[in-house]
Amino acid sequence: MTQFTITEVTAGYWRVTFSNPPINLSDTDTLLELQRVVGLIESDDALRVVVFDSADSDFFINHYDVSQFAEFPLDPGPTGLPTFIDTTTRLSTSSVVTIASIRGRTRGGGSEIALACDMRFASLERAIFAQIEVGAGVFPGGGGIERLPLLVGRARALEIVLGSDDFDAQTAEHYGWVNRAFPDDELDAYVDNLARRIASFDKPALAEAKRLINRNTLPSAEDLVQTQDAFLDAFSWPTVQERGAKIRRRAGEVGPDFEARFGHHLGDLGGDSD
């Protein structure tokens, strides 16, 4: 794998670090490699907890690279579900506990990967969250529609999805989007201590507790597939092509600040849409 590095902290605790320079966009290779990572997680009987983090403090897992939309992987995984849904569903239902330790921007599909983890902890100074898809002319297609309302409630999910703006870590914590937000210099120690604590417990107890909690707290596979199908179909809308051209033009005018403040710039594309 070229984008994910696995570090075995202890026999029961892995740290999986994502790196896809320059801005940690998720792409076809990201999704296929993440699917392989999940397979490795499932195959290790000693493993109890995995922490996902990023090598880039400015970007956790960024939104999908739409220039690779034609190569978006759809092959069924072991669950029989399409690649992305297979991967995120298995993250949520695996007997291994998954934790996202978030620094930097996590938007779009990257946010949906974080949402599929069992827990999320964030840096107060560095973490930024957004579901930017409506601002780009479509809507979240990888679980944001389903998972966000379960965490933050309907009204706040509508604010997040329809507003397509960036949210700081303090607001994300208040909304329930993340478990807790810590000062940046305290994040690693807290997550590491929690992971080591979990790794010290018996796997049957961890796995069964997670399975039972999952019964009423996860979206259905049918809903996830229906949303992804609608998301992929939306790219044929003329409005998506028109808004995409506006975004590319604005990104060229603004430069690197466009990705840094994506939510802000989506609301400043130079004209209203019909």
C-alpha positions in Angstrom: 0.0 0.0 0.0 1.2 3.5 -0.8 -1.3 5.7 1.1 -1.8 3.8 4.4 0.9 2.8 6.9 0.1 0.3 9.6 2.1 0.6 12.9 1.6 -2.2 15.4 1.8 -0.3 18.7 1.0 -3.5 20.6 -0.4 -6.9 19.6 -3.9 -5.6 20.2 -3.5 -2.0 19.0 -2.7 -0.7 15.6 -2.3 2.9 14.4 -3.2 3.4 10.7 -1.8 6.6 9.2 -3.1 8.1 5.9 -0.9 10.1 3.6 -1.7 11.2 0.0 0.2 14.4 -0.7 -0.2 17.3 -1.3 -3.6 17.7 0.4 -4.7 14.1 1.3 -7.4 13.9 -1.3 -9.2 10.5 -1.2 -9.2 8.8 -4.6 -9.6 5.4 -6.2 -6.5 4.0 -4.6 -7.5 5.4 -1.2 -10.8 3.4 -1.3 -9.2 0.2 -2.5 -6.3 0.4 0.0 -8.7 1.2 2.8 -10.7 -1.9 1.9 -7.5 -3.9 2.1 -6.8 -2.4 5.5 -10.2 -3.5 6.7 -9.5 -7.0 5.5 -6.3 -7.0 7.5 -8.1 -5.7 10.6 -10.7 -8.5 10.3 -8.1 -11.2 9.9 -6.1 -10.5 13.1 -7.6 -12.4 16.0 -5.4 -10.6 18.5 -6.4 -7.1 17.4 -8.8 -5.1 19.6 -8.5 -1.5 18.6 -7.3 0.6 15.6 -6.6 4.3 15.6 -6.8 6.1 12.2 -4.8 9.3 11.9 -3.0 11.5 9.2 0.6 12.3 8.4 -0.6 15.8 7.4 -1.7 18.0 10.3 -3.6 20.2 7.8 -5.7 17.5 6.2 -7.1 14.3 7.8 -8.8 12.5 5.0 -9.9 15.0 2.4 -12.9 14.9 0.0 -12.9 12.6 -3.0 -10.9 13.7 -6.1 -13.7 14.2 -8.6 -11.2 14.1 -11.5 -11.2 10.4 -10.8 -15.0 10.1 -10.8 -15.0 7.8 -13.8 -12.8 5.3 -12.0 -14.9 5.3 -8.7 -14.7 1.7 -7.6 -18.0 -0.2 -7.5 -17.0 -3.9 -7.4 -18.7 -5.8 -4.6 -16.7 -6.5 -1.5 -17.0 -9.5 0.9 -20.4 -8.2 2.1 -21.7 -8.1 -1.5 -22.0 -4.3 -1.2 -20.2 -1.8 -3.5 -16.6 -0.9 -2.6 -17.0 2.2 -0.5 -20.2 1.0 1.3 -18.6 -2.5 1.9 -15.5 -0.8 3.5 -17.3 1.6 5.7 -20.0 -1.0 6.7 -17.2 -3.4 7.8 -15.4 -0.7 9.7 -18.6 -0.1 11.7 -19.5 -3.8 12.2 -16.0 -5.2 12.7 -15.3 -6.8 16.1 -12.4 -4.4 16.3 -12.9 -1.0 17.8 -12.1 1.9 15.4 -11.1 5.4 16.4 -10.5 8.4 14.2 -7.9 10.9 15.7 -8.6 14.0 13.6 -6.3 16.9 12.8 -6.9 19.1 9.8 -9.7 19.2 7.4 -12.0 16.2 6.9 -14.6 16.9 4.3 -17.0 15.0 2.0 -16.0 11.4 1.5 -13.2 11.8 4.1 -15.7 12.9 6.7 -17.8 9.9 5.7 -14.9 7.6 6.4 -14.5 9.2 9.9 -18.2 8.8 10.5 -17.9 5.1 9.9 -15.4 4.7 12.7 -16.8 3.9 16.1 -15.4 7.0 17.8 -14.0 10.4 16.7 -11.7 12.7 18.6 -10.5 16.0 17.3 -7.9 18.7 17.7 -9.5 22.0 18.9 -7.0 24.1 17.0 -6.6 22.1 13.8 -9.7 20.0 13.0 -12.3 21.2 10.5 -15.4 19.3 9.4 -17.7 19.6 6.4 -20.1 17.8 4.1 -19.5 20.0 1.1 -21.5 18.1 -1.5 -24.7 20.2 -1.7 -22.5 23.2 -2.2 -20.9 21.4 -5.1 -24.3 20.6 -6.7 -24.9 17.1 -5.4 -25.3 15.5 -1.9 -23.4 13.2 0.4 -23.3 9.7 -1.2 -21.1 7.7 1.2 -23.0 7.6 4.4 -23.2 11.2 5.5 -26.9 11.3 4.8 -27.5 8.3 7.0 -24.9 8.6 9.8 -25.0 12.3 10.6 -28.7 12.4 11.7 -28.0 9.4 14.0 -25.2 11.4 15.7 -26.4 15.0 15.7 -30.1 14.9 15.1 -32.2 15.8 12.1 -32.1 19.6 12.3 -28.3 19.8 12.8 -27.7 17.2 10.0 -29.8 19.5 7.7 -27.7 22.5 8.8 -24.5 20.6 8.0 -25.5 19.0 4.8 -27.6 21.8 3.2 -25.3 24.6 4.4 -22.2 22.8 3.1 -20.0 25.0 5.4 -16.9 24.3 7.5 -17.4 23.5 11.2 -14.8 23.9 13.8 -14.0 21.2 16.3 -15.7 22.8 19.2 -19.0 23.0 17.3 -18.5 19.5 16.1 -18.1 18.3 19.7 -21.2 20.3 20.8 -23.3 18.8 18.0 -22.1 15.2 18.7 -20.3 14.9 15.4 -17.2 13.9 17.4 -16.9 12.4 20.9 -14.6 15.1 22.3 -12.3 17.8 21.1 -9.0 18.4 22.9 -6.3 21.0 22.8 -3.9 19.9 20.1 -1.1 19.0 22.4 -3.5 16.7 24.5 -5.1 14.8 21.6 -2.5 12.1 21.0 -2.1 11.3 24.7 -5.8 10.9 25.3 -6.5 8.8 22.2 -3.4 6.6 22.9 -4.4 6.1 26.5 -8.0 5.1 25.5 -6.7 2.7 22.8 -4.3 1.1 25.2 -7.0 0.7 27.8 -9.4 -0.9 25.3 -6.6 -3.2 24.0 -6.1 -4.5 27.5 -9.7 -5.8 27.7 -10.9 -9.2 26.5 -11.9 -9.3 22.8 -15.1 -11.3 23.3 -16.5 -8.7 25.7 -15.5 -5.8 23.4 -16.9 -7.5 20.3 -20.2 -8.5 21.8 -20.7 -5.1 23.5 -20.1 -3.3 20.1 -22.4 -5.8 18.3 -25.3 -5.1 20.7 -24.9 -1.3 20.6 -24.8 -1.5 16.8 -28.3 -3.1 16.6 -30.1 0.3 16.8 -27.4 2.8 15.9 -26.2 2.0 12.4 -27.9 2.8 9.0 -29.2 0.0 6.9 -27.2 -1.3 3.9 -30.2 -0.8 1.7 -30.3 2.9 2.5 -26.6 3.4 2.0 -26.8 1.7 -1.5 -29.9 3.7 -2.5 -28.1 7.0 -1.6 -24.9 6.0 -3.4 -26.9 5.1 -6.5 -28.7 8.5 -6.4 -25.3 10.3 -5.8 -23.7 8.7 -8.8 -26.7 9.4 -11.0 -26.6 13.1 -9.9 -23.4 13.6 -11.8 -25.4 13.5 -15.0 -27.4 16.6 -13.9 -26.5 19.7 -16.0 -26.5 21.8 -12.8 -23.6 19.6 -11.5 -21.5 20.4 -14.6 -22.3 24.1 -14.3 -21.4 24.3 -10.6 -18.3 22.2 -11.2 -17.1 24.7 -13.7 -17.7 27.6 -11.3 -15.8 25.7 -8.6 -12.8 25.1 -10.8 -12.8 28.7 -12.0 -13.0 30.0 -8.4 -10.3 27.6 -7.2 -8.0 28.8 -10.0 -8.6 32.4 -8.9 -8.1 31.8 -5.2 -5.3 29.3 -5.2 -4.4 27.2 -2.1 -6.8 29.1 0.1 -9.7 27.5 -1.8 -9.0 24.1 -0.2 -8.0 25.7 3.1 -11.4 27.4 3.4 -13.5 25.3 1.0 -16.8 25.9 2.9 -16.4 29.6 2.7 -15.6 29.6 -1.0 -18.5 27.4 -1.9 -20.8 30.2 -0.7 -18.9 32.7 -2.8 -18.9 31.4 -6.4 -20.0 34.6 -8.0 -23.7 34.3 -8.7 -26.8 32.5 -7.7 -28.0 29.2 -9.1 -31.4 28.8 -10.6 
